[in-house]
Amino acid sequence: MSYLLKKIAKLSILHPRKIIFSFFVLFILGIILTGRIKIDTDFFSLFPKEEGPLKVLAENIKDMGAFNHIYFLLEAKQDKNSSYLIKKSEQFVSMLKEIKINGKSPFTQIRYKRTDFANKKSFSLWAYIFFRHPERFIEKNDIKWIKRKLTSHAIKKELLIDKRLLTTPFSLKIKDFIKIDPLGFTKVIKRRVETTSFFLSDKKNDYFLSNNGDMMLIQTAINIPPYDMATLRRLLSHIKNIEVKLKDIKIGITGGASIAAAQEKVIKRDILITITTSLLGILLLFFFAYRRWITLFFIGFPLIIGLHLTLGVAYLLFGKLNILAAGFGAILMGLGVDFAIHLYDRFHSERAYGKTSEEALIISLTKTGSGVITAGLTTIAAFLTITISDVRGIQEFGFMVAIGVFFCLLTIIFVLPSSLIILDRHHEKKRGKAYIESIYHPLKVLKPIYIASLIRFHHRLIILFFIIISIIMGYFSLHVKWEKDFRNLRPKEIDPYQVYEKLIHNFRGGYEQAYFVIKAKNMDDLLSCEEKVISQLKKLKSKNDIFSYFSFSSILNSKEKANKIKRMLLEEIDFKKAKEDFINEANNLGFSVIYFDHFLKFFDNIYNNYDDFWEIMDKKETKELLSPFLVKKGTEVKSVITILY
């Protein structure tokens, strides 16, 4: 190693400017690559990928498109009633729909009501599906209600109400709804859909209002790809402009996308602060010791080069930094400066004792350099062992520090000696040897002789002191608890998290969440499995072991259950007679039977077995309703049951 270091010393003496220039080119390249590196805000990417609850949770969040959701929490800045908040929320929604990015709306879904049955198109679709496949929506408890609704007396009563409504000023708005469903059977769908909301809100209206009516929740899905932070920031900027226009409304933003954007901003800020403060602290201590401003360049420049080369390699290998690896900069500064201190201190000491620049440099590298390299290699080896961890975040952190120490060692071994030679030659040429000799003098700042004397005369007491301290600290270490809530790893002082906490408190009652994931080859098998799980969850709910649950089967019946419901309907109700009664009562009240042609098909459909249910359900309106519960991945389908406890 001494031979190699001597060659490096001679190279630094003969070609110092070429070495500096070469590393400067690498430095510029490192800066360019560093500018492209991104922050990985995917919290779950830090953890092991083997099977287990954590993997299921991570896959569920990814499959459900958590990153692509933004939630808005609207509050009136002054005391206002819920009607005012609803009005302003609808105004806000209309403004959201007007936002265009690259000529397109960034939103694929905007939802602030449990159901949108007030919309004729949506109502018509759901009514068509219900009347064609009623057994998919009707539950056992609904059969008696439907039977009562289909008696001659009940039909007459409902048609009389419809007739009176058609004579009111609101007839133009409601006539199509009466035409489609004169007896109000679609209430069955509406009731089931209302149970699917993940949020606990005021049941008195269709809006996602908090129970006290002072907050409105708006759920949206966006079509912005993950990590496209530039486009996401443009969207958030548009939303901030809307908030300025709605002066009397406070708009809170949360959800995967907004949290990711805020996390990226905070992590970038923290990286800059930690690296800058650690570097400044190191340089100030160095100046305090050597009293030369130029030493700040000797130490700072190689460290900065090493840092940017590390980030450049990280971009080439990973493309992004995870939350844990992002903190490597300050550690790298602290480890890398040790190499520079040892080399510079030896060079300074040799110059103070009368050696020439060339002699001092050769001695520094050959005598001290071997120890520096050994220390660097052992440090690299120690951090490389971390890369065998199953936790990806720790793996990347260990690799980043290891490669960073290597680059810092490399730049200090080459750049520091070359810089010292260039500077000394410059001063000697401009100011003479006398000035050079006046610069280098023995250090008087640190006096380790006092520590040496203390150790010499009180070594037994010192050893005893540290043994006692180690025992005491070892005892306390046995009581250290592991952090079990991984969410605490995330930065807390960001607005989207505070909004999220408020959302959970007001719309989920502060309950914790658990997920039950079911996979199957087709929809009906999936529903059958879900129904078995739900039967157990109902028992837990009755015992107050859980508060509530939301599932795919809350909306639809499996094929097996639907067939049972159909048999029960046909056993309990004579649909042919019910159809005749409806036609007679409609004629008696002056209705044209053709007016209810769509509805009358219900009485015939109940006797048929159509196989087009899932084909009909493959519509935009139905997909939006089922999307929180259902994911299709290739030939496999997956549903997620959300449990509040």
C-alpha positions in Angstrom: 0.0 0.0 0.0 2.9 2.4 0.8 4.2 1.9 -2.8 0.7 2.8 -4.2 0.4 5.8 -1.9 3.8 7.1 -2.9 2.8 6.9 -6.5 -0.3 8.9 -5.8 1.8 11.5 -3.9 4.2 11.9 -6.8 1.2 12.1 -9.2 -0.2 14.9 -7.1 3.1 16.7 -7.1 3.7 16.4 -10.8 0.1 16.9 -12.1 -2.0 18.6 -9.4 -4.0 20.7 -11.8 -4.9 17.7 -14.0 -6.1 15.8 -11.0 -8.2 18.8 -9.8 -9.7 19.2 -13.3 -10.5 15.5 -13.6 -12.4 15.5 -10.3 -14.0 18.8 -11.2 -15.5 17.2 -14.3 -16.7 14.3 -12.2 -18.2 16.8 -9.8 -20.2 18.6 -12.6 -21.4 15.2 -13.8 -22.4 14.3 -10.3 -24.4 17.6 -10.0 -26.2 16.9 -13.2 -27.2 13.4 -12.1 -28.1 14.7 -8.6 -30.5 17.1 -10.1 -32.4 14.2 -11.7 -32.7 12.1 -8.5 -36.2 11.8 -7.0 -37.5 11.2 -3.5 -39.3 7.9 -3.1 -42.3 8.7 -1.0 -43.7 5.2 -1.1 -43.4 4.4 2.6 -44.0 0.6 2.2 -41.2 0.3 -0.3 -38.9 0.4 2.7 -40.0 -2.9 4.1 -39.4 -6.6 3.3 -41.3 -8.1 0.3 -41.8 -11.6 1.7 -45.3 -12.9 2.4 -47.0 -11.5 5.5 -49.5 -8.8 6.7 -47.1 -6.0 5.7 -46.9 -7.2 2.2 -50.7 -7.6 1.9 -51.2 -4.1 3.2 -48.6 -2.6 0.8 -50.1 -4.5 -2.2 -53.6 -3.4 -1.1 -52.7 0.2 -0.9 -50.9 0.0 -4.3 -53.6 -1.9 -6.0 -56.3 0.4 -4.7 -54.5 3.4 -6.2 -54.0 5.1 -2.8 -51.5 7.5 -4.4 -54.1 8.6 -7.0 -56.6 9.8 -4.3 -57.0 13.3 -3.0 -59.5 14.1 -0.2 -60.8 17.6 0.4 -62.1 18.7 3.8 -64.2 21.8 3.5 -65.0 24.0 6.6 -66.7 27.3 6.8 -64.4 30.0 8.4 -67.4 31.5 10.2 -70.4 29.8 11.8 -72.6 28.7 8.9 -75.3 26.1 8.6 -74.9 22.8 6.6 -76.9 24.2 3.7 -74.4 27.0 3.2 -71.5 24.4 3.3 -73.3 22.2 0.7 -73.8 25.2 -1.6 -70.1 26.1 -1.4 -69.0 22.5 -1.8 -71.0 22.2 -5.0 -69.4 25.4 -6.2 -66.0 24.0 -5.3 -66.7 20.8 -7.2 -67.7 22.7 -10.3 -64.4 24.6 -10.1 -62.5 21.3 -9.8 -64.2 20.1 -13.0 -63.0 23.2 -14.8 -59.3 22.5 -14.0 -57.3 21.5 -17.1 -53.7 20.3 -17.2 -52.2 19.7 -20.6 -55.7 20.2 -22.0 -57.3 17.4 -19.9 -59.1 17.2 -16.6 -56.7 15.6 -14.0 -59.7 14.0 -12.2 -61.2 10.7 -13.1 -63.7 10.8 -10.2 -65.2 13.4 -7.9 -67.6 12.1 -5.3 -69.2 14.1 -2.4 -72.5 12.1 -2.1 -73.2 8.6 -1.1 -75.2 8.0 -4.2 -75.9 10.0 -7.3 -79.5 8.8 -7.8 -80.5 12.4 -8.4 -78.8 12.1 -11.7 -81.1 10.7 -14.3 -78.5 8.8 -16.2 -77.1 7.1 -13.1 -80.6 6.4 -11.7 -81.7 4.9 -15.0 -78.7 2.6 -15.1 -79.1 1.3 -11.6 -82.8 0.9 -12.0 -82.3 -1.1 -15.2 -79.8 -3.4 -13.5 -82.1 -3.8 -10.5 -85.2 -4.7 -12.5 -83.2 -7.1 -14.7 -81.4 -8.8 -11.8 -83.4 -8.0 -8.6 -82.1 -11.1 -6.9 -78.5 -9.5 -6.9 -79.6 -6.7 -4.6 -82.6 -7.9 -2.6 -81.8 -9.4 0.8 -83.9 -11.7 2.8 -85.3 -8.9 5.0 -86.5 -7.1 1.9 -88.8 -9.8 0.6 -91.7 -9.0 3.0 -91.4 -5.3 2.3 -91.6 -6.0 -1.5 -94.5 -8.4 -0.9 -96.4 -5.6 0.9 -95.5 -3.1 -1.8 -97.0 -5.4 -4.5 -100.5 -5.8 -3.0 -103.3 -4.1 -4.9 -103.9 -1.6 -2.1 -100.2 -0.6 -1.8 -99.9 -0.2 -5.6 -102.9 2.1 -5.7 -101.5 4.1 -2.8 -98.1 4.6 -4.5 -99.6 5.5 -7.9 -101.9 8.1 -6.2 -98.8 9.7 -4.6 -97.0 9.6 -8.0 -100.1 11.3 -9.7 -100.1 14.1 -7.1 -96.4 14.7 -7.5 -96.8 14.9 -11.3 -99.2 17.9 -10.8 -96.7 19.9 -8.7 -94.2 22.5 -10.1 -91.5 19.9 -9.6 -93.1 17.4 -12.1 -90.6 18.2 -14.8 -87.7 17.1 -12.6 -89.3 13.9 -11.2 -91.5 12.6 -14.0 -88.6 10.5 -15.5 -87.9 9.0 -12.1 -91.5 8.1 -11.5 -91.7 6.5 -15.0 -88.7 4.3 -14.3 -89.6 3.3 -10.7 -93.2 4.2 -9.8 -93.2 2.0 -6.6 -89.8 3.1 -5.3 -88.1 -0.3 -5.4 -84.7 1.2 -6.1 -84.6 2.2 -2.4 -83.2 -1.3 -2.0 -80.1 -0.3 -4.0 -79.8 3.0 -2.4 -79.9 1.5 1.1 -77.2 -1.0 0.2 -75.0 1.6 -1.5 -75.2 3.9 1.5 -73.6 1.2 3.7 -70.5 1.2 1.5 -69.1 4.6 2.4 -65.8 4.3 4.2 -66.7 7.4 6.1 -69.2 7.9 9.0 -71.3 10.9 8.1 -74.7 12.5 8.7 -77.3 10.0 7.5 -80.0 12.7 7.1 -78.8 13.6 3.6 -76.8 12.2 0.7 -73.7 14.4 1.2 -70.6 13.4 3.1 -71.2 15.9 5.9 -69.8 15.4 9.4 -72.3 14.5 12.1 -72.4 18.1 13.4 -72.7 19.5 9.8 -69.6 21.8 10.0 -67.4 19.8 7.6 -67.8 18.4 4.1 -65.7 15.6 2.6 -65.0 15.4 -1.1 -63.3 12.3 -2.5 -61.4 12.5 -5.8 -59.3 10.2 -8.0 -56.6 11.7 -10.3 -54.9 10.3 -13.4 -51.5 11.7 -12.6 -48.8 8.9 -12.6 -46.9 8.3 -9.3 -43.7 10.3 -9.0 -44.9 12.9 -11.5 -44.5 15.5 -8.9 -44.2 18.4 -11.3 -47.8 17.8 -12.6 -49.1 17.1 -9.1 -47.7 20.4 -7.9 -49.4 22.2 -10.8 -52.7 20.6 -9.8 -52.2 21.6 -6.1 -51.4 25.1 -7.3 -54.8 25.3 -9.1 -56.6 24.1 -6.0 -54.8 26.8 -3.9 -56.1 29.4 -6.4 -59.6 28.1 -5.9 -59.3 28.4 -2.2 -58.3 32.1 -2.6 -61.6 32.6 -4.6 -63.7 30.9 -2.0 -62.6 33.2 0.7 -65.1 32.1 3.4 -64.2 28.4 3.0 -61.2 26.7 4.5 -60.0 23.8 2.2 -57.9 21.0 3.7 -56.1 18.6 1.4 -55.0 15.1 2.2 -54.8 11.7 0.6 -51.9 9.7 -0.9 -51.1 12.2 -3.7 -51.0 15.3 -1.5 -49.1 13.5 1.3 -46.5 12.3 -1.2 -46.0 15.8 -2.6 -45.7 17.3 1.0 -43.3 14.5 2.0 -41.1 15.1 -1.0 -40.9 18.8 -0.1 -40.1 18.1 3.5 -37.5 15.4 2.8 -35.7 17.6 0.2 -35.6 20.4 2.7 -34.3 18.2 5.5 -31.6 16.8 3.2 -30.4 20.3 2.4 -30.5 21.5 6.0 -28.7 18.4 7.5 -26.0 18.4 4.8 -25.5 22.2 5.0 -25.4 22.4 8.8 -23.2 19.4 9.2 -20.7 20.8 6.6 -20.7 24.2 8.2 -20.2 22.8 11.6 -17.3 20.7 10.4 -15.7 23.7 8.6 -16.1 26.0 11.6 -14.3 23.5 13.9 -11.6 23.1 11.3 -11.1 26.8 11.2 -11.0 27.0 15.0 -8.2 24.5 15.0 -6.1 25.7 12.1 -7.0 29.4 11.9 -6.8 29.4 8.1 -9.8 30.2 5.9 -8.2 28.3 3.0 -8.5 25.0 5.0 -12.2 25.2 4.6 -11.7 24.7 0.9 -9.2 21.8 1.5 -11.8 20.0 3.5 -15.1 21.1 2.0 -14.4 20.7 -1.7 -13.4 16.9 -1.5 -16.4 16.2 0.7 -18.8 18.0 -1.6 -17.4 16.1 -4.6 -17.8 12.8 -2.8 -21.3 13.7 -1.9 -22.4 14.5 -5.4 -20.6 11.4 -6.9 -22.5 9.3 -4.4 -25.9 10.9 -5.3 -25.0 10.4 -9.0 -24.3 6.7 -8.5 -27.6 6.4 -6.5 -29.5 7.9 -9.4 -27.9 5.5 -11.9 -28.6 2.5 -9.7 -31.9 3.4 -8.0 -33.3 6.5 -9.7 -34.6 7.7 -6.3 -33.8 8.0 -2.6 -36.1 6.4 0.0 -36.9 8.2 3.2 -34.2 6.4 5.3 -31.4 6.7 2.7 -32.1 10.4 2.4 -30.4 11.0 5.7 -27.1 9.6 4.6 -25.6 13.0 3.8 -24.9 14.2 7.4 -23.4 10.9 8.3 -21.2 11.0 5.2 -19.9 14.4 6.2 -19.0 13.2 9.7 -17.3 10.1 8.5 -15.5 11.6 5.4 -14.0 14.5 7.3 -12.0 12.2 9.5 -9.8 11.2 6.5 -9.2 14.8 5.6 -8.3 15.7 9.2 -5.7 13.0 9.6 -4.0 13.8 6.2 -4.1 17.6 6.6 -2.9 17.5 10.2 0.1 15.3 9.3 0.9 17.6 6.3 0.6 20.7 8.6 2.8 19.1 11.3 5.5 18.1 8.8 5.5 21.6 7.3 5.7 23.1 10.8 8.8 21.0 11.4 10.6 22.4 8.3 9.7 19.8 5.6 9.1 21.0 2.0 5.6 20.7 0.5 6.7 17.7 -1.6 8.4 16.0 1.4 5.4 16.7 3.7 3.0 15.3 1.1 4.9 12.1 0.6 5.2 11.5 4.3 1.5 12.3 4.9 0.3 9.9 2.3 2.8 7.0 2.9 2.8 7.2 6.7 -0.7 8.4 7.6 -2.5 7.6 4.3 -2.2 3.8 4.9 -4.0 4.2 8.2 -6.6 6.5 6.6 -7.3 4.0 3.8 -7.5 1.1 6.3 -10.0 3.0 8.4 -12.0 3.9 5.3 -12.1 0.3 4.1 -13.3 -1.0 7.5 -16.0 1.6 7.6 -17.1 0.7 4.1 -17.1 -3.0 5.0 -19.2 -2.3 8.2 -21.9 -0.4 6.2 -21.9 -3.0 3.4 -22.9 -5.7 5.9 -26.1 -3.7 6.4 -27.1 -4.4 2.8 -27.8 -8.0 3.8 -30.8 -6.8 5.7 -34.3 -7.8 4.5 -35.5 -4.3 4.9 -35.0 -2.4 1.7 -34.7 1.0 3.3 -31.8 -0.2 5.5 -30.2 -1.9 2.5 -30.1 1.3 0.5 -29.0 3.3 3.5 -26.0 1.0 4.1 -25.1 1.0 0.4 -25.4 4.8 0.1 -23.1 5.4 3.1 -20.6 2.7 2.0 -20.3 4.1 -1.5 -20.2 7.6 -0.1 -17.3 6.8 2.2 -15.5 5.3 -0.8 -15.9 8.4 -2.9 -14.9 10.7 0.0 -11.8 8.6 0.6 -11.0 8.7 -3.1 -11.4 12.5 -3.4 -9.5 13.2 -0.2 -6.6 11.0 -1.2 -6.3 12.7 -4.6 -7.9 16.2 -4.4 -6.6 17.3 -1.0 -2.9 16.6 -1.7 -3.2 18.3 -5.1 -4.9 21.3 -3.6 -2.2 21.7 -0.9 0.6 21.5 -3.5 -1.1 24.1 -5.8 -1.7 26.5 -2.9 1.8 26.2 -1.4 3.4 26.8 -4.8 1.2 29.7 -5.5 2.1 31.4 -2.1 5.8 30.6 -2.6 5.7 32.2 -6.0 3.8 35.3 -4.9 5.0 35.9 -1.4 8.2 33.8 -0.9 9.2 31.0 1.4 9.2 33.2 4.5 5.4 33.6 4.2 4.9 29.9 3.7 7.0 29.1 6.9 4.9 31.6 8.9 1.7 29.8 8.0 2.7 26.4 9.3 3.3 26.3 13.1 2.6 23.8 15.8 -1.1 23.7 16.9 -1.9 25.2 20.3 -5.6 24.9 20.3 -5.9 21.3 21.4 -3.8 20.1 24.3 -4.1 16.3 24.6 -1.3 16.3 27.1 -3.8 17.0 29.9 -5.9 14.0 28.9 -2.7 11.8 28.8 -1.8 12.9 32.3 -5.2 12.1 33.6 -5.2 8.7 32.1 -1.6 8.0 33.4 -2.4 8.8 37.0 -6.1 7.8 37.3 -6.4 4.9 34.8 -8.0 2.5 37.3 -10.7 5.0 38.3 -11.4 5.8 34.6 -11.9 2.1 33.8 -14.1 1.6 36.8 -16.2 4.7 35.9 -16.8 3.4 32.4 -17.6 -0.1 33.6 -20.3 1.3 36.0 -21.7 3.6 33.3 -21.9 0.6 30.9 -23.7 -1.5 33.4 -26.2 1.2 34.2 -26.8 1.9 30.5 -27.0 -1.8 29.8 -29.8 -2.1 32.4 -31.8 0.7 30.8 -31.3 -0.7 27.3 -33.2 -3.8 28.4 -36.3 -1.6 28.8 -36.1 0.1 25.4 -39.4 -0.6 23.5 -39.6 -1.0 19.7 -41.7 1.4 17.8 -44.7 -0.6 16.4 -46.5 2.1 14.5 -44.6 2.5 11.3 -46.6 5.6 10.5 -44.4 7.4 13.1 -41.5 7.2 10.6 -43.2 9.7 8.4 -42.7 13.4 8.8 -45.5 14.8 10.9 -45.3 18.5 10.5 -47.0 18.7 7.2 -50.5 19.9 6.5 -51.9 16.8 4.7 -51.2 14.7 7.8 -53.0 17.1 10.1 -56.0 17.2 7.7 -55.9 13.4 7.6 -56.0 13.2 11.4 -59.0 15.6 11.4 -60.7 13.5 8.7 -60.2 10.3 10.7 -61.5 11.9 13.9 -64.6 13.5 12.3 -65.5 10.9 9.6 -64.2 7.7 11.1 -64.8 8.3 14.7 -61.0 8.0 15.4 -61.3 4.2 14.8 -58.3 2.2 13.7 -58.4 0.3 10.4 -57.7 -3.3 9.4 -58.0 -4.9 6.0 -59.2 -8.4 4.9 -58.1 -9.2 1.4 -59.7 -12.0 -0.6 -58.6 -13.3 -4.0 -60.5 -15.4 -6.5 -60.7 -16.4 -10.1 -64.1 -14.7 -10.8 -66.5 -12.3 -9.3 -69.1 -14.8 -8.0 -66.4 -16.9 -6.2 -65.1 -13.6 -4.7 -68.6 -12.7 -3.4 -69.2 -16.2 -2.0 -65.9 -16.0 0.0 -66.7 -12.5 1.1 -70.2 -13.5 2.4 -68.5 -16.2 4.6 -66.1 -13.6 6.0 -69.0 -11.1 6.6 -71.0 -13.7 8.5 -68.1 -13.9 11.0 -67.6 -10.1 11.1 -71.3 -9.7 12.0 -70.7 -11.8 15.0 -67.8 -9.7 16.0 -69.8 -6.6 15.5 -72.7 -7.9 17.7 -70.1 -8.5 20.5 -68.7 -4.9 20.0 -65.3 -6.4 19.1 -65.3 -4.3 15.9 -67.2 -1.1 15.2 -68.1 -1.5 11.5 -66.9 -2.9 8.1 -67.3 -2.0 4.4 -67.2 -4.6 1.7 -68.0 -5.5 -1.9 -70.8 -7.9 -0.7 -72.5 -5.0 1.0 -73.7 -3.9 -2.4 -74.2 -7.2 -4.3 -75.2 -10.8 -3.6 -73.2 -13.7 -4.8 -74.7 -16.0 -7.5 -75.4 -18.7 -4.9 -77.1 -16.2 -2.6 -79.0 -14.6 -5.5 -80.4 -17.9 -6.5 -81.7 -18.5 -3.0 -83.3 -15.0 -2.9 -84.9 -15.6 -6.3 -86.5 -18.9 -5.1 -87.8 -17.2 -2.0 -89.3 -14.3 -4.0 -91.1 -16.7 -6.4 -92.4 -18.7 -3.4 -93.6 -15.6 -1.5 -94.9 -13.4 -4.3 -97.2 -14.0 -7.4 -95.5 -11.6 -9.8 -98.0 -12.3 -12.6 -100.9 -11.3 -10.4 -98.9 -8.3 -9.2 -98.3 -7.2 -12.8 -102.0 -7.4 -13.5 -102.9 -5.5 -10.4 -100.4 -2.7 -11.3 -101.8 -2.5 -14.9 -105.4 -2.3 -13.6 -104.6 0.4 -10.9 -102.6 2.4 -13.4 -105.5 2.3 -15.9 -108.0 3.2 -13.2 -106.0 6.3 -12.3 -105.6 7.5 -15.9 -102.0 6.4 -16.5 -101.0 5.1 -19.9 -99.5 1.6 -19.3 -96.9 2.2 -22.0 -95.6 5.0 -19.8 -94.4 2.3 -17.4 -93.1 -0.1 -20.0 -89.6 -0.1 -18.6 -90.8 -0.9 -15.1 -93.2 -3.6 -16.2 -90.3 -5.7 -17.5 -89.4 -6.3 -13.9 -92.4 -8.7 -13.4 -91.2 -10.8 -16.4 -87.5 -10.6 -15.7 -88.0 -12.3 -12.3 -88.9 -15.5 -14.2 -85.9 -15.4 -16.5 -82.2 -16.4 -15.8 -80.1 -13.8 -17.6 -76.3 -14.4 -17.7 -75.3 -10.8 -18.6 -75.1 -9.4 -15.0 -71.4 -8.7 -14.9 -71.4 -7.4 -18.5 -74.1 -4.8 -17.5 -72.1 -4.0 -14.4 -69.0 -3.1 -16.5 -70.1 0.6 -16.8 -68.3 3.7 -15.6 -71.0 4.5 -12.9 -70.9 1.0 -11.4 -67.1 0.9 -11.6 -66.8 4.1 -9.6 -69.0 2.6 -6.9 -67.1 -0.7 -6.8 -63.6 0.7 -7.2 -62.9 1.1 -3.5 -63.5 -2.6 -2.9 -62.5 -4.3 -6.1 -59.3 -4.8 -8.2 -58.8 -6.9 -11.3 -55.2 -8.1 -11.9 -54.9 -10.3 -15.0 -57.2 -13.3 -14.6 -57.5 -12.7 -10.9 -59.9 -10.5 -9.0 -59.4 -9.2 -5.5 -61.6 -7.5 -3.0 -60.8 -5.7 0.2 -62.9 -5.6 3.3 -62.2 -2.5 5.5 -62.7 -3.0 9.2 -63.0 -0.3 11.8 -62.2 -1.3 15.3 
